[in-house]
Amino acid sequence: MNYTIADIATLTGASWLQQGDPVTINHLLTDSRKLLFADSSIFFAIRTSSRDGHQFINRLYAQGVRSFVISQSMDPTLLPGANLLLVDDTLEALQQLASRHRMRFSIPVIGITGSNGKTIVKEWLNQLLENDFRIVRSPRSYNSQLGVPLSVCLMDPVHELAIFEAGISRPGEMNRLAAIIQPTIGIFTNLGLAHSEGFRSQQEKLEEKWKLFDSCSTIIYHKDGGIIDKWVATLRDNGPEIFSWGTTEECAMQVLPDFRIRYRNTEFQLRMPFTDEASIENTLHCVACLLYLGIPETLIPERIVQLKPVSMRLELKEGIHHCSVINDSYSADISSLTIALDFLSQQQQHLRKTVILSDIPETGLSAARLYEKVASLLHRHGIQRLLAIGPVISEHLHYFEEKGIHTRKFISTDAFVNRFDEIPFQEETILVKGARRFGFETITALLEMQEHQTVLEINLNALLNNLRQYQQLLSPGIRLMAMVKAFSYGTGSFEIANLLQFHGVDYLAVAYTDEGVALRRAGIHLPIMVMNAAPSGFAALLEHNLEPVLYSLPLFRQFGQYIRQEGLNSYPVHLEMETGMNRLGFATGDLPELTRLLPVSGFKVQSVFSHLAASEDPAHDDFSRHQVRLFEQACLSIATVVHYPFLRHIENTAAIQRKPGWQFDMVRLGIGLYGIDSAGTGDLHLMEVATLKTTIAQIKTLGPEDTVGYGRRGRIDRPSRIATVRIGYADGYPRSLGNGRGRMLVAGKEAPVIGSICMDMTMLDITGIGNVNEGDEVIVFGGELTVSRVAEWAATIAYEMLTGISQRVKRIYYQD
Ligand SMILES: *Cc1c(COP(=O)(O)O)cnc(C)c1O
């Protein structure tokens, strides 16, 4: 986009709080961490339940941003030269800007909504039509109240077709999105059960979603399901044209057996590249849209066969030579490149960063402008090396060289693969980003570590969702310490810590010194509390600026002596008070001695804390209250000798949920971050972060005389199919789950364990579960099968299940 600041004032209907330097705006910024082009960006200070954009204005000003849209008055003299546009609601202002921007274009705009498949249909239409039109589309799944205006603002005079998706979860939301997208062609994917929380009925949900289509001249939908079809029948006659598809004759596009398609007077045969129902429905939506757009039916089948599965996931995996690999080898365009680079920037574990990038398909910009822009993006994200693949990007490497980026070019993916052994990769983060036709899967396969096909997948979006759920419960100003001990409850170490650091957590806590050292080595600069520091690790504490918990007088004296010996003063420490957990902590009786020693100790007390023994259980609330009282008294005693403010904290996950009154200055969030509701109140929208998956190595057909596994404990009483899967107790799948106690999900159905669990393998009884083959994926826990449920079968708790998954199981981190 290209507007003067005065244009923006007019388009958003803002009033000037201060008129600063005239600037041209090319970039919209709503997340202060994603600043790239300070002079040409305008920041919308948006308020959400967990943060307020106005807090970041000073920092952005210091970084050179001079244009702000705000909804609360501020002292303009503090921001000399800045343009301050005042509006009632910054999100609405952004939406209004997008809506006005949209009105400048008269190209066809496809608006997609429905419960499932929006992103896939959008991406497939882009795949199918990219040679016919210059297309602008929503990046990834940008379909929310914020994502939609950001997508629509990408529209530019070079574009010939726009494809945007719209997603809602509550009544009243669609009108706002419809006013921004103003689609001319609507696609309604389907009406599922997903996201129905905010709606009273299916009918209400349908009607709300349908509001997207108010401006459409045509709506494409699948006629075979009952409720949508009944609804369409009630629409006015002079409404939009309806392009229906389905198995019946009244449909504009009729789908005959075997995917023969009848349209007007012609018939043609489709070959489906997918077999699952959802993909088939999505494909047929696309076919209908192509027909409507006038793509000749002779061309359609060959394009459909080439459709590729859409993965909107950005994945981070462990790579060869201690590298981290981010795999986004599915598409290459500027907006998805920007998102991938942001993801890369969150990961600070390596100083060196390399991007492997293919030619970027036609975007409307000249190649020179395009690669100049890409070069400055890479530069701003601190990329040191570019491995460029393809004839066009290879011609434009000077733009990158000018920015100090080392480059190397390869004419094709094959050329790269052939020379792979000569290219050095060592302790760096590598982003692999290529257009589909470059087939970068071969490159990621070379870079990634081979897995033994049992993986723990970590959903980073879920982690952030959970973080926000708990942040919402905090009173203003309360800090949050994230517990990342035991590899972040088994989910990972620096990968998780990096993300938490990026998203503004205040403190991290680990159990032991070496865990803290590993985080420091991976570039974590947040303060880190070490709960169980031993004298043998004192040197490492100091070297890595880790803050130990002191919990007893002997430890206090030992560490004090060490500090003085090193000539240090004011070393940050935390004091743990015993109030009833009876694990670690200073007893009340230690307080006189502690308060005598503190003033001469050479310590700076960062915080004083205690731990609740039964915060999840209402039956023990009186005891918890007693603990809090003892804690408060201890804090008061300490404050008589420590004359600067220190943080006080006692709440863990369950307490945050149940006891808003005990937040003091900080809370310590543990298991809830990983999606487990330890308070059991069920009133938060938590998402489980970890999914443990394995694969089937072999399937056997056995009869009543056979037995399965060690000790012949797996008895068979009927003709049975038995699958051997690649996970055992050495991976952390408890042996107590043997002999029918545990179950795994095979093809979406629960299959019981048969026989005893082996060290590396487990046998499942899959009798009666259809369409299961060797090599198929099996879910051990995650999704439908919650880790808490599996833990219960094993007579333990989710904490132990998660932290017990052995380190030989590879972790894969992804973001949708
Ligand atoms: C592990 C731990 C927590 C976090 O507990 P959750 O129940 O996982 O929230 C908090 N404080 C201390 C001292 C801990 O050891």
The ligand as an ORCA input file, in Angstrom:
! r2SCAN-3c Opt
* xyz 0 1
  C       6.827    -26.895     39.326
  C       6.593    -25.738     40.190
  C       5.575    -24.813     39.901
  C       4.580    -25.007     38.804
  O       3.554    -25.871     39.197
  P       2.315    -26.220     38.223
  O       1.383    -27.001     39.022
  O       2.904    -26.974     37.092
  O       1.800    -24.907     37.786
  C       5.504    -23.676     40.677
  N       6.352    -23.464     41.695
  C       7.317    -24.344     42.032
  C       8.207    -24.040     43.169
  C       7.465    -25.516     41.295
  O       8.416    -26.394     41.627
*
